[in-house]
Amino acid sequence: MDEYIIAVYMDGQAEQLKTYAPSEFEAMDSMVTLEGVDEVINIVRTKDNKSWSVDHLNLEKLRELRGLVGSEIDIIEALREKTWN
């Protein structure tokens, strides 16, 4: 689990949020779940200062897509039950 600092706009104000996630994708997903986040600017992994710029990301579309996903717990359980070759 890595620490990420994410520059965002919330209610028109620039803010920096901190989250912990196993990858930059999950860190971004955590911003998608926060309705108060209007825009994501960039993501920085603090352990090595690796940075990702986020340009023209449609949070509303991602939120819509995320809403189509059923229970994450059900998905994880189904994956755990699968026999992997």
Secondary structure, 3 states (H helix, E strand, C coil): CEEEEEEEEECCEEEEEEEEECCHHHHHHHHHCCCCEEEEEEEEECCCCEEEECCCCCHHHHHHHHHHCCCHHHHHHHHHHCCCC
